[in-house]
Amino acid sequence: MRLGIIFGGASYEHEISIITAYQVKKKIEREYEIHLVFVDLKGQFFNADRMKLSDFKLGNTKKLKKLKLEKLKLDVIVGAMHGENGEDGLASAFARIHGIRYLGCDMFAGALSIDKYRSYLYLAKNGIKMVKTVLYTYDDFLKNKKVPFTPCIIKPIYGGSSIGIQIAMSHEELSSKLAEAFGFTKEVILEPYYEALEEFNLALNETTLSNLEKINKKDEIFSFENKYSDSFKVIHQSIIEHEKYDEFAKIARKVYQLIHASGIIRIDFFLINDVIYVNEINTTPGALSMYLFTDFNQVFKDSLKFCLSEPKKSYPNSHFLLKNDINK
């Protein structure tokens, strides 16, 4: 089977996406014919089959070839793009336009989940306990609109798990911290800062729930200092058993269904005063969260099976319907 891994893109998480692509490739290449579909920062598509991870580190782009997708004859495109212009549904749209099945979340799930504020509204309305979230725009900042609580966490509305995130511990810090965050986006969300909380991650696909992961500190797994490591190393997290695992799992499965997810996603949770809250959803988690699953290859096969069993999404009668609507 011929699989294409799509990665890169015009995103602040461009480099992290490159790592994810090569980690996934290394894990599954013995069982499938893998082709690398690279998107540069300008949105141009390239065949990166001859590229090594070290080539990206050194900026060696001579091995990149302009992409002729029809020549690859792909059966499935595997999503490995993080952040805007990929994880937000554009990668799945690219696959659909070219009539290729996409292993990952579709446009609805991607667009909804990357928006930290609208996904908060949607999930909270549907009975999911969410961390209190307030939208704060650049226009609010210019008008000196009052921030409803401090200390607070400031997050770019479309950013990843750490990029651009600021913590304002006092009202005096707010202006400078907000200014830094608005360097990434015109909208941010504000969340209360909880000193006494525990943070957990859980990944899942159509059939399987992963082990539970507890965050020991706030450093990012895919730190920019270590972003070109050839092998995945868990440097600050531990996989644990927990008395509330079944509760985490139940919430995760409900979220998966609510956003109409497909493929592998990861949900980030907070445990505050023994109550579980959903913090955010990653529809394309780093390395597809392979390190959280006991048998990632089987999980990948299961998602691939579901992907291939789904009818290709198309709208062959759209012109007919439009014509009839016009004639009414």
ZAMAR-48937 format. One record per residue: x, y, z of N, C-alpha, C in turn. Coordinates in steps of 0.1 Angstrom, whole numbers, padded with zeros to 4 digits, always signed. Layout:
<fivexs>
XYZXYZXYZ;...
</fivexs>
This chain:
<fivexs>
+0008-0012+0000+0000+0000+0000+0009+0012+0000;+0005+0022-0008+0013+0035-0009+0007+0046-0001;+0015+0050+0009+0010+0060+0019+0019+0073+0017;+0012+0084+0017+0019+0097+0016+0018+0103+0030;+0029+0108+0035+0029+0116+0048+0030+0130+0044;+0020+0138+0048+0021+0153+0045+0025+0160+0057;+0035+0169+0056+0041+0176+0067+0046+0190+0063;+0050+0197+0073+0056+0211+0071+0045+0221+0072;+0044+0230+0062+0034+0240+0061+0037+0253+0067;+0029+0264+0063+0031+0277+0068+0026+0279+0082;+0033+0274+0092+0029+0274+0106+0041+0276+0115;+0038+0281+0127+0048+0283+0137+0053+0269+0141;+0046+0258+0138+0050+0245+0142+0055+0237+0130;+0060+0244+0121+0066+0238+0109+0077+0228+0112;+0087+0232+0120+0098+0223+0123+0093+0211+0131;+0084+0213+0140+0079+0201+0148+0072+0191+0139;+0065+0196+0129+0058+0188+0119+0068+0179+0112;+0080+0185+0109+0090+0177+0102+0094+0165+0110;+0096+0167+0123+0100+0156+0132+0089+0145+0132;+0077+0150+0134+0066+0140+0134+0066+0131+0122;+0067+0137+0110+0067+0130+0098+0078+0119+0097;+0090+0122+0102+0101+0112+0101+0099+0102+0112;+0094+0106+0123+0091+0096+0134+0081+0085+0129;+0070+0090+0123+0060+0081+0118+0065+0073+0107;+0073+0079+0098+0078+0071+0087+0087+0060+0092;+0096+0063+0102+0105+0053+0107+0097+0041+0114;+0086+0044+0120+0078+0034+0127+0070+0025+0117;+0066+0030+0106+0057+0022+0097+0063+0018+0084;+0075+0022+0081+0080+0020+0067+0083+0006+0063;+0084-0003+0073+0086-0017+0070+0074-0024+0064;+0062-0018+0067+0050-0024+0063+0043-0017+0051;+0047-0005+0048+0041+0002+0037+0051+0009+0028;+0047+0012+0016+0055+0021+0008+0052+0035+0011;+0062+0042+0016+0061+0056+0022+0066+0066+0012;+0058+0077+0010+0063+0088+0002+0061+0101+0011;+0070+0110+0010+0070+0122+0018+0065+0134+0010;+0054+0140+0014+0048+0152+0008+0051+0164+0017;+0061+0172+0013+0065+0183+0021+0059+0196+0016;+0054+0205+0025+0049+0218+0022+0058+0228+0029;+0063+0237+0020+0073+0247+0026+0065+0259+0032;+0073+0268+0037+0066+0280+0044+0059+0289+0035;+0061+0287+0022+0053+0295+0012+0041+0288+0007;+0039+0275+0012+0027+0267+0008+0030+0260-0005;+0042+0258-0009+0045+0251-0021+0047+0236-0017;+0043+0227-0026+0044+0213-0024+0056+0206-0031;+0063+0197-0023+0074+0191-0029+0074+0176-0025;+0080+0168-0034+0083+0154-0031+0097+0154-0023;+0096+0149-0011+0108+0148-0002+0113+0134+0000;+0110+0125-0009+0114+0111-0007+0129+0110-0005;+0137+0118-0011+0152+0117-0010+0157+0125+0001;+0149+0132+0009+0154+0140+0020+0155+0132+0033;+0165+0135+0040+0167+0129+0054+0164+0140+0064;+0161+0136+0076+0158+0146+0087+0170+0156+0088;+0182+0151+0087+0194+0159+0088+0195+0170+0077;+0189+0167+0065+0189+0176+0054+0181+0189+0058;+0170+0186+0065+0162+0198+0069+0169+0206+0080;+0176+0199+0088+0184+0206+0099+0194+0215+0093;+0201+0210+0082+0212+0217+0076+0207+0227+0065;+0194+0227+0063+0188+0236+0052+0192+0231+0038;+0195+0219+0036+0198+0213+0023+0185+0210+0016;+0181+0218+0007+0169+0216+0000+0171+0211-0015;+0183+0208-0018+0186+0204-0032+0179+0191-0036;+0176+0182-0026+0169+0169-0029+0154+0171-0030;+0149+0182-0027+0134+0184-0029+0131+0186-0044;+0120+0179-0048+0116+0180-0061+0101+0185-0062;+0098+0193-0071+0084+0198-0073+0075+0186-0073;+0064+0187-0066+0055+0175-0065+0047+0173-0077;+0046+0161-0082+0037+0157-0092+0029+0146-0085;+0018+0150-0079+0011+0140-0070+0005+0128-0078;+0002+0130-0090-0004+0119-0098+0006+0108-0100;+0019+0112-0100+0029+0101-0102+0031+0093-0090;+0028+0098-0078+0030+0090-0066+0019+0079-0065;+0007+0082-0070-0004+0072-0070-0007+0067-0056;-0009+0077-0047-0011+0074-0033-0025+0068-0030;-0025+0058-0021-0038+0052-0017-0043+0060-0005;-0035+0065+0004-0039+0073+0016-0028+0083+0019;-0033+0095+0023-0024+0105+0028-0025+0105+0043;-0014+0105+0050-0014+0105+0065-0010+0119+0070;-0019+0125+0078-0016+0138+0083-0006+0139+0093;+0004+0148+0091+0015+0150+0101+0018+0165+0102;+0008+0173+0098+0009+0188+0099+0004+0193+0112;+0011+0202+0118+0007+0208+0131+0003+0223+0129;-0007+0227+0136-0011+0241+0136-0018+0246+0124;-0018+0259+0121-0026+0264+0110-0020+0259+0097;-0029+0261+0087-0026+0257+0073-0022+0242+0071;-0029+0234+0079-0027+0220+0078-0036+0212+0088;-0032+0213+0101-0040+0206+0111-0054+0212+0112;-0056+0224+0107-0069+0231+0108-0079+0226+0098;-0076+0215+0091-0085+0210+0081-0080+0211+0067;-0070+0220+0064-0065+0222+0051-0058+0209+0045;-0051+0202+0053-0045+0190+0048-0055+0180+0044;-0065+0178+0051-0076+0168+0047-0083+0174+0035;-0085+0187+0034-0091+0193+0022-0082+0190+0009;-0069+0191+0011-0060+0189+0000-0062+0174-0005;-0063+0165+0004-0064+0151+0001-0078+0149-0007;-0088+0155-0001-0101+0153-0008-0102+0159-0022;-0096+0171-0024-0096+0177-0037-0089+0168-0047;-0079+0160-0042-0072+0151-0052-0077+0137-0051;-0089+0135-0045-0095+0122-0045-0087+0111-0038;-0080+0115-0027-0072+0105-0020-0077+0105-0005;-0078+0093+0000-0083+0091+0014-0073+0098+0023;-0078+0103+0034-0070+0110+0044-0071+0103+0058;-0059+0099+0063-0059+0093+0076-0056+0104+0086;-0067+0108+0093-0067+0119+0103-0080+0125+0103;-0081+0136+0111-0094+0143+0112-0098+0150+0100;-0111+0151+0097-0115+0158+0085-0116+0174+0088;-0122+0181+0078-0121+0195+0079-0129+0201+0091;-0140+0195+0094-0148+0200+0105-0141+0198+0118;-0136+0186+0121-0129+0184+0134-0116+0192+0135;-0109+0193+0124-0097+0201+0124-0099+0216+0126;-0109+0222+0119-0112+0236+0120-0117+0239+0134;-0126+0231+0139-0132+0233+0152-0121+0232+0163;-0113+0222+0163-0104+0219+0174-0093+0228+0175;-0088+0234+0164-0077+0243+0164-0081+0256+0170;-0093+0259+0170-0098+0272+0175-0102+0270+0190;-0093+0274+0198-0094+0271+0213-0107+0277+0219;-0112+0288+0214-0124+0294+0219-0136+0288+0214;-0138+0286+0201-0150+0280+0196-0151+0265+0200;-0140+0258+0201-0141+0244+0206-0145+0244+0220;-0141+0254+0228-0145+0255+0242-0160+0257+0243;-0166+0266+0235-0180+0268+0235-0188+0256+0231;-0183+0249+0220-0190+0238+0215-0190+0226+0225;-0179+0223+0231-0178+0212+0240-0185+0215+0253;-0184+0227+0258-0191+0231+0271-0206+0230+0269;-0211+0234+0257-0225+0233+0255-0230+0219+0254;-0221+0210+0251-0225+0196+0250-0221+0187+0262;-0219+0194+0273-0218+0187+0286-0204+0183+0290;-0193+0188+0283-0180+0185+0287-0175+0196+0296;-0169+0192+0308-0164+0202+0317-0151+0208+0311;-0151+0221+0309-0140+0228+0303-0134+0238+0313;-0121+0240+0311-0114+0251+0318-0120+0264+0314;-0124+0273+0323-0130+0286+0320-0121+0293+0310;-0128+0298+0299-0121+0304+0288-0127+0317+0284;-0119+0328+0282-0125+0341+0278-0117+0345+0265;-0125+0350+0256-0118+0355+0243-0114+0370+0246;-0102+0373+0241-0096+0386+0242-0089+0390+0229;-0094+0401+0223-0089+0404+0210-0079+0415+0210;-0072+0417+0199-0062+0428+0198-0069+0442+0200;-0081+0443+0195-0089+0455+0196-0092+0457+0211;-0095+0446+0218-0098+0448+0233-0085+0453+0239;-0074+0448+0235-0061+0453+0241-0058+0468+0238;-0061+0472+0226-0059+0486+0223-0069+0495+0231;-0081+0490+0234-0090+0498+0241-0089+0496+0256;-0078+0489+0261-0076+0486+0275-0088+0480+0282;-0094+0470+0275-0105+0463+0281-0100+0455+0293;-0108+0455+0304-0103+0449+0316-0103+0434+0314;-0092+0428+0319-0091+0413+0320-0098+0408+0332;-0107+0398+0331-0116+0395+0342-0109+0388+0354;-0097+0383+0352-0091+0376+0363-0075+0375+0361;-0069+0376+0372-0054+0374+0373-0052+0366+0386;-0041+0357+0386-0032+0354+0374-0039+0347+0363;-0034+0347+0351-0040+0341+0340-0030+0335+0330;-0035+0326+0322-0027+0321+0311-0032+0327+0299;-0023+0331+0290-0027+0338+0277-0022+0329+0266;-0032+0325+0257-0028+0316+0247-0033+0321+0233;-0024+0321+0223-0029+0324+0209-0040+0314+0206;-0051+0320+0199-0063+0312+0197-0060+0299+0188;-0051+0301+0179-0048+0289+0170-0035+0283+0172;-0028+0286+0183-0014+0281+0185-0014+0267+0190;-0002+0262+0191+0000+0248+0196+0000+0248+0212;+0006+0238+0217+0005+0236+0232+0014+0245+0240;+0024+0251+0233+0033+0260+0241+0037+0273+0233;+0036+0273+0220+0041+0284+0212+0032+0297+0215;+0039+0307+0220+0033+0320+0222+0025+0321+0235;+0025+0311+0243+0018+0311+0256+0025+0319+0266;+0017+0327+0273+0023+0336+0284+0015+0334+0297;+0022+0336+0308+0016+0336+0321+0017+0349+0327;+0006+0356+0331+0007+0368+0338+0002+0366+0352;+0012+0367+0361+0009+0364+0375+0003+0376+0383;+0004+0388+0377-0002+0400+0383-0007+0409+0373;-0016+0419+0377-0021+0428+0368-0010+0437+0361;+0001+0439+0368+0012+0447+0363+0018+0440+0351;+0018+0427+0350+0024+0420+0340+0016+0419+0327;+0003+0422+0328-0006+0419+0318-0003+0425+0304;+0000+0438+0305+0002+0445+0292+0014+0439+0284;+0025+0437+0290+0036+0432+0283+0034+0417+0278;+0027+0409+0287+0025+0395+0283+0015+0394+0271;+0005+0403+0272-0005+0403+0261+0001+0408+0248;+0010+0418+0249+0017+0423+0237+0025+0412+0231;+0032+0404+0239+0040+0392+0234+0031+0382+0226;+0020+0379+0233+0010+0369+0227+0005+0375+0214;+0002+0388+0213-0004+0393+0201+0006+0394+0190;+0019+0391+0192+0028+0390+0182+0026+0378+0173;+0018+0368+0178+0015+0356+0171+0001+0356+0165;-0008+0364+0170-0022+0363+0166-0030+0376+0169;-0041+0378+0164-0050+0389+0167-0060+0386+0177;-0061+0373+0181-0071+0369+0191-0063+0359+0201;-0066+0361+0214-0061+0351+0223-0072+0347+0232;-0069+0336+0240-0079+0332+0250-0072+0334+0264;-0080+0336+0274-0075+0338+0287-0081+0327+0296;-0072+0320+0304-0077+0310+0313-0071+0313+0327;-0079+0310+0338-0073+0312+0351-0061+0304+0353;-0051+0309+0360-0039+0301+0363-0041+0294+0377;-0041+0281+0376-0043+0273+0388-0029+0267+0393;-0026+0271+0405-0013+0266+0411-0014+0251+0414;-0025+0247+0419-0027+0233+0423-0035+0226+0413;-0028+0221+0402-0035+0213+0392-0025+0202+0388;-0031+0192+0382-0023+0181+0375-0027+0181+0361;-0018+0179+0352-0021+0179+0338-0018+0165+0332;-0028+0160+0324-0027+0146+0319-0030+0147+0304;-0025+0137+0296-0028+0135+0282-0033+0121+0280;-0042+0120+0271-0047+0107+0267-0050+0107+0252;-0044+0097+0245-0046+0097+0230-0056+0085+0227;-0062+0086+0215-0072+0076+0212-0074+0076+0197;-0079+0065+0192-0084+0064+0178-0098+0058+0178;-0102+0052+0167-0115+0046+0165-0117+0035+0175;-0107+0027+0178-0108+0015+0186-0101+0014+0199;-0091+0023+0201-0081+0021+0212-0079+0034+0220;-0078+0032+0233-0074+0043+0242-0060+0041+0246;-0052+0051+0247-0038+0050+0251-0036+0049+0266;-0024+0047+0270-0020+0049+0284-0022+0064+0287;-0023+0066+0300-0025+0080+0305-0011+0086+0308;-0009+0098+0304+0004+0105+0305+0002+0117+0315;+0011+0117+0325+0011+0128+0334+0023+0138+0331;+0019+0151+0330+0030+0161+0327+0037+0164+0340;+0050+0163+0340+0057+0166+0353+0062+0180+0354;+0063+0186+0342+0067+0201+0342+0062+0206+0328;+0063+0219+0327+0057+0226+0316+0066+0227+0303;+0077+0221+0303+0086+0221+0291+0079+0213+0280;+0081+0216+0268+0075+0210+0257+0083+0198+0252;+0076+0186+0249+0083+0174+0244+0092+0178+0232;+0085+0184+0222+0093+0188+0210+0099+0201+0211;+0108+0203+0221+0114+0216+0223+0122+0220+0210;+0123+0233+0208+0131+0237+0196+0146+0234+0197;+0150+0233+0210+0164+0230+0212+0168+0215+0207;+0157+0207+0209+0160+0193+0205+0152+0188+0193;+0147+0198+0185+0137+0195+0174+0143+0186+0163;+0156+0185+0162+0161+0176+0151+0167+0163+0156;+0162+0159+0168+0167+0146+0173+0162+0135+0164;+0170+0125+0161+0166+0114+0152+0157+0104+0158;+0156+0104+0171+0147+0094+0178+0139+0101+0188;+0127+0097+0190+0118+0103+0200+0122+0099+0214;+0124+0109+0223+0127+0107+0237+0117+0114+0246;+0111+0107+0255+0103+0113+0265+0112+0119+0275;+0112+0132+0276+0122+0138+0285+0116+0144+0298;+0103+0146+0298+0098+0152+0310+0084+0146+0314;+0080+0135+0308+0067+0130+0311+0068+0115+0315;+0058+0110+0321+0057+0096+0325+0044+0091+0322;+0043+0078+0318+0031+0071+0315+0027+0063+0328;+0015+0066+0332+0011+0061+0346-0002+0054+0346;-0005+0047+0356-0018+0042+0359-0025+0052+0368;-0038+0053+0368-0045+0063+0376-0058+0058+0380;-0062+0061+0392-0075+0056+0397-0087+0062+0389;-0085+0073+0383-0096+0079+0375-0094+0076+0360;-0086+0066+0356-0084+0063+0342-0097+0062+0335;-0106+0054+0340-0119+0051+0333-0127+0064+0331;-0126+0073+0340-0133+0086+0338-0126+0094+0327;-0113+0095+0327-0106+0101+0316-0110+0095+0303;-0110+0082+0303-0113+0075+0290-0127+0078+0285;-0137+0078+0294-0151+0081+0291-0152+0095+0285;-0146+0104+0291-0147+0118+0286-0140+0119+0272;-0128+0113+0271-0121+0113+0258-0129+0107+0247;-0136+0096+0249-0144+0090+0239-0156+0099+0235;-0162+0105+0245-0173+0114+0242-0168+0126+0234;-0157+0132+0237-0151+0143+0229-0148+0138+0215;-0143+0126+0213-0140+0121+0200-0152+0120+0192;-0163+0116+0198-0176+0115+0190-0182+0128+0187;-0181+0138+0197-0187+0151+0195-0180+0159+0183;-0167+0157+0182-0161+0165+0171-0160+0157+0158;-0166+0145+0158-0166+0136+0147-0151+0133+0142;-0143+0130+0152-0129+0127+0149-0127+0115+0141;-0115+0114+0135-0111+0101+0129-0096+0101+0130;-0090+0089+0130-0076+0087+0132-0072+0089+0146;-0059+0093+0148-0054+0094+0162-0054+0109+0166;-0060+0111+0178-0060+0125+0184-0055+0123+0198;-0052+0135+0204-0048+0135+0218-0056+0146+0225;-0060+0143+0237-0068+0153+0245-0060+0156+0257;-0059+0169+0260-0051+0174+0272-0061+0177+0283;-0059+0172+0295-0068+0174+0306-0061+0181+0317;-0069+0187+0326-0065+0193+0339-0073+0185+0349;-0066+0182+0360-0073+0176+0372-0072+0187+0383;-0083+0193+0386-0083+0204+0396-0093+0200+0407;-0088+0200+0419-0097+0196+0431-0104+0183+0428;-0097+0173+0422-0103+0160+0419-0113+0160+0408;-0115+0171+0401-0124+0172+0390-0117+0172+0377;-0121+0165+0367-0114+0164+0354-0120+0175+0345;-0111+0183+0339-0115+0193+0329-0108+0190+0316;-0114+0192+0305-0107+0192+0292-0101+0205+0290;-0088+0205+0286-0081+0217+0283-0081+0220+0268;-0076+0211+0260-0076+0213+0246-0075+0200+0238;-0078+0200+0225-0077+0189+0217-0066+0191+0206;-0058+0180+0204-0048+0180+0193-0052+0170+0183;-0057+0174+0172-0062+0165+0162-0050+0159+0154;-0039+0165+0155-0026+0159+0149-0016+0160+0160;-0016+0151+0169-0006+0152+0180+0008+0149+0176;+0018+0154+0183+0032+0152+0179+0035+0137+0179;+0042+0132+0168+0045+0118+0166+0033+0109+0166;+0021+0116+0164+0008+0109+0165+0007+0101+0179;+0013+0107+0189+0013+0101+0202+0017+0087+0203;+0025+0082+0194+0029+0068+0193+0034+0063+0206;+0041+0071+0214+0048+0067+0226+0038+0064+0237;+0025+0068+0235+0015+0065+0246+0008+0052+0244;+0009+0046+0232+0002+0034+0229+0011+0022+0231;+0006+0011+0237+0013-0001+0239+0018-0007+0226;+0009-0007+0215+0012-0012+0202+0007-0002+0192;+0016+0007+0189+0012+0018+0180+0009+0013+0166;+0017+0003+0161+0015-0002+0148+0001-0008+0146;-0004-0015+0156-0017-0020+0155-0028-0009+0155;-0025+0001+0163-0034+0013+0164-0035+0019+0150;-0023+0021+0144-0022+0027+0131-0030+0018+0120;-0028+0005+0121-0035-0004+0112-0050-0002+0113;-0055-0001+0126-0069+0000+0128-0074+0013+0122;-0067+0024+0124-0072+0036+0118-0072+0036+0103;-0061+0029+0097-0060+0028+0083-0072+0019+0078;-0076+0009+0085-0087+0001+0081-0100+0009+0081;-0102+0017+0091-0114+0026+0091-0114+0036+0080;-0102+0041+0077-0100+0051+0067-0104+0045+0053;-0099+0033+0051-0102+0026+0038-0116+0021+0036;-0123+0019+0048-0136+0013+0047-0147+0025+0045;-0143+0037+0048-0152+0048+0046-0153+0051+0032;-0165+0054+0027-0167+0059+0013-0160+0072+0011;-0154+0074-0001-0148+0086-0004-0158+0098-0003;-0154+0108+0004-0163+0119+0005-0163+0128-0007;-0175+0129-0014-0176+0137-0025-0191+0141-0027;-0193+0150-0035-0207+0155-0037-0210+0156-0052;-0212+0144-0058-0214+0143-0072-0226+0150-0077;-0236+0152-0069-0249+0157-0073-0250+0172-0070;-0239+0179-0066-0240+0192-0061-0245+0202-0072;-0240+0200-0084-0245+0208-0095-0260+0207-0098;-0264+0194-0097-0279+0191-0099-0287+0198-0088;-0282+0197-0075-0289+0204-0064-0290+0219-0066;-0278+0224-0069-0277+0239-0071-0287+0243-0082;-0287+0236-0093-0296+0240-0104-0310+0240-0100;-0314+0229-0092-0328+0229-0088-0331+0240-0078;-0322+0243-0069-0324+0254-0060-0326+0267-0067;-0318+0270-0078-0319+0282-0085-0333+0283-0092;-0338+0271-0097-0350+0271-0105-0363+0272-0096;-0361+0271-0083-0373+0272-0074-0378+0286-0073;
</fivexs>
